[in-house]
Amino acid sequence: MDTARTTLARLAPWLVPAMSTHLLYGPGKARHDDHLLAVHQAAGFTGRDAEQAMKTVFTFVLG
């Protein structure tokens, strides 16, 4: 069974490197980030720890 990363690498080999090197931001991404931050804050993270936890989970899932 292919992972999402494997499938993307096979179908669009340029996309995986582009996702990790270019900042993609818009209204949808802003809502997503706000939601993830709220989830981590509800779990007890505060301030920079909440942001770091959010980025760590996102990077793990992406990678």
C-alpha positions, 0 to 999 in steps of 0.5 A: 500500500502506497503512502501519500508521500510515495503516491505524490512522489510518483505522480508529481516528483516536483511536488514533495520538494516544493511543499517542503521548501515553499511557503504556501499560505492562504485563507484555508491554511490560516483556518487550518493553522488556527484550528490546530493551534486551538487543538494543541492549546486545549491539550494543555500546550501554551504559547510557543510550546503550542506552536512547536507541537503543532509544527512537529505534528504537521511535519511528521504527518507530511514527512 
